């Protein structure tokens, strides 16, 4: 395959179900000569779409499982056929974005790390959320992907500057998202039809979607996660200088929200909490500004190590060291000091 031909599809597609939602099996390849920043030579645009792509393989498979759970119970013959089309399209999306993510990994973008993070999150939700809530979450996320798809299709200027070798992947995905956008919702209405479950899950998923998109963007941009960010690190965002001051302790309310005991502890011990900054220097931050590590303390710990110490309370020596760490937030220093006192 030449670098100009990036995808192949059957010349005469076979109709796979009796609906207008037909899976199209593609075979995308990505020219190794393509630049790392293939979207208008812009780091922000490229990494943002890549961050979204990192969520697609496992996310699409989660969607498929949530809908398939109810597939045999559907009586409407048209909806049954549409579900077949939905499952086929989503399965192909996951496979093609796997290939894209591997391509970006070869360009030095750490997509594998984000993929594993998403994988753990999807497994956790599959284990702890009811089938009704899993389907409601699928409805919410399908709403967001459909909005993005329609933005792309109704405003062609969105793609201005994108490398023409990358364009087919995003156009194909947008078209199929637009085609099946209502299927998960229709299955939900047919099989669950709980306004409270759907709207409450939509509210929670909206916060999740925005927060994790930003988080994954920064994971890819600088490889920043709980294991690589240290207390006292000073980062420059545009003109602004910020210092990492404390972990973002998971709120106990998430345990109540999902009725899962010790969910906050689970989040903390696995290093997926995030962190807080204190402002060292004020200024302006603009889209596309560089993010640069200016300073790291000689004798400090990363966020993950601190959270493990706080939750397990097993390493008294480390707790004592942290209690004396002046760049650590005062509240956390007191917590560490209490761990030492209780050990005496």
Phi, psi and omega in degrees: 000133180280169182290343180276333180259106187256356181208150173231152175214158181303143181293321179236090184299134178276134179287122188261350176202170183265055175214178179277358182262096184248125176294141176242109181281115182256168178221072183285139170232157187234118184300122179302339180281352180296139181293157178301316179259085188277353180255093177061026183054034186245120181298315184299310182298315182295312184289327178297313178293325177294322177300318177296317181299326180298334180273346188290310185305305180288326178297315180296322179292326174297317178302313182300313181296321183292324179281319181299331179305326184256001190303315185288343182271351183285129181263330181296118185296323179292316180297323178300319179290322179296324178297320177301317178294319179301311182298317180296315180295314182295323178298317179293323179300315180300317181294316183290324178284335169301314180296318178297316181296322176296322177299315181292327175299321179292341177269006178092010177264122189283064183293330182300324180295317179291320179301317179293321177300313180295320180301315178297319180296318180294320178296321179297314180294321179298328181279324191252342179268144177293158176305325180296316181287327176298318179291322178296321177294322176299316178303315182296312182290326175295328176298315180294317180293325177293321177299316179295319179298315181292326175301315180295317187281328182273344181231083183304336179297344177305324185272002183303125179093350179289137177304129184298339177284343179263340186302317183302322180301311186286326176293313179302314181296317180298316180300313184288327175297320178294324182292319186254017188301333185262355189295310181299319178297316180296321177295319179299312180297325182286323189253333184243299175056044174252114181296319182296312181299316183293313184287323179292322178291326177296317180297313181294318183291329177300314178296316178302312185299313180294313184296314184285332175297315178296316181298314181294326177301313182287331173301316181285324186294317185225010182064031184273117171213184187296339180270346184244355177255132187245148174302130180095349177304136175249120182247145176252121176247102185063239178269351188269141175243126183234145179244131177293121188247333185191157172291159173265095184295130180296136181287140179296342182294338178292332175293319178291321183301317182259000182056043179239110181302138174063026176297322178298323177294319178302314180297316182295317184289339181262008172067042179235042187263322189092190185203166177252153174245152163252146183278122177265319181217126179279165179166203183245144174242130181240152176305130179091355178297147177290148174246119189229134174279117182269326187204142172227133179297151180285325187236080184216182180226161177278168184300317183298316180297318179297316181294321177297319178298316183292324184276319182277332181056027185265331185262090184292325180294317178294319179300320178295319177297317182292327179297339180258003184279104189294334181279351177280141179307141184304320181299320180286327175298320178295320178300317180293322179296324179293326177298319180294316182298320181291340181280346184276000000 
